[in-house]
Amino acid sequence: MNNQNASAEGVSFGAALKVWARIGLLSFGGPAGQIALMHRVIVEERGWLTEREYLSALNFCMLLPGPEAMQLATYAGWKLHGTKGGLAAGLLFVLPGALVVLALSMLYAHFGNLPAVEAVFYGIKAAVLAIVIEALLRVARRALKSRSDWVIAALAFLALFCFGLPFPLVILAAALFGFWRGSGEAEAHEGALPSWRSLAGTVSLWASVWLVPLALIAMILGPDHVLTQLGVFFSKLAVVTFGGAYAVLAYMAQAAVETKGWLSAQEMIDGLALAETTPGPLILVTEFVGYFAGLRGTGSVWGGIAGAAVTLWATFAPCFLWIFAGAPYIEAIGKRPKLSGALAAITAAVVGVILNLSLWFGLHVLFGRVERLAGWFRPWVPDWGMLDWFSLGLSILAAVALLRLHFGVIGTLALCGALGAAWRLAL
């Protein structure tokens, strides 16, 4: 299958691997930071996807269950080199962070809190905030082309940040408006859809890749074994995690602590902190939960590692199913006016979504306590008395280093990580 973009012709698989590995190692900052990094690398630096292709793919991934940033990386790899490219990009997006989270989970289980690690990531988060803001401005300039686009973006932001409306509802409303507004004739001989036989074959293959290993674990170990329970629980979670990691973390945390008893509330909070400050999708916190469940369910470190592995499989294997089944439709949708109108409206709404994620992330970086107000109007409100002035200064320094001094992402992250660690460890 040759899915190469004309702007990416001649890119070797080996060259792409290096870029996917770089993205995986630098993907700090949750969805907002990861979307920003990929936009910078894939669109701005490499030109492997056009702005329109990137935003269309992001729109599509926002509609899927699971971590949208990982799925966006998988799509970009598929676009360049087909299935093997998608696998490489998706796996390299997840594996560096997964290895870090596994190592930190093992250290935490045996030694408790890790001040040195937290100190380094304290500075890195401040740098990521500058990267996020830069990407938000770039995307907004290109995605918001008309007055109605600005209105959709603003309404999406207000709905999410100020009123706490469900993410799928916001995207659905934008899609319906765009579909209603879309007009024109479909482009002839463009955007042909794959056959139903091809779609069924893809779905069958990747559903088997996802479910067969988990079914074998259940058959061998029985339905009550902790590894079976992890496979079932996180497979269910993978199907309902619309809106990305933030949309499901509260439910997962409550179930893991109160219903399953896999770990304590404080351990869950510490696990979320580790996942937020390490590279890779925020949903990697599931690996932390899986390690503790396996460790305590089997009484063995190897059981903990097995628990982490099962959790990773159940969480991320479905993502390849969604992308490989749906990716061929993205370009085809763009050639159909009504569906293209829906995606254009979703594009505008996604700017509001990214602004919501960016502001949420920024508030949690700069303030010691942030809470959502109660009632029908419930924006996130920081405790102004707990503003972290040093973190604010690091974010400003990162913006100057990135935008004016052209340090690059790696140099900026390294600088702020070193300064943040020195500051925190000196306190």
Secondary structure by P-SEA (a helix, b strand, c coil): ccccccccccccaaaaaaaaaaaaaaccccaaaaaaaaaaccccccccccaaaaaaaaaaaaaccccaaaaaaaaaaaacccaaaaaaaaaaacaaaaaaaaaaaaaaacccccaaaaaaaaaaaaaaaaaaaaaaaaaaacccccaaaaaaaaaaaaacccccccaaaaaaaaaaaaaaaccccccccccccccaaaaaaaaaaaaaaccaaaaaaaaacccccaaaaaaaaaaaaaacccccccccaaaaaaaaccccccccaaaaaaaaaaaaaccccccaaaaaaaaaaaaaacccaaaaaaaaaaaaaaccaaaaaaaaacccaaaaaaacaaaaaaaaaaaaaaaaaaaaaaaaaaaaacccbbbbbcccccccccccccccaaaaaaaaaaaaacccccccaaaaaaaaaaaaaaaaaac
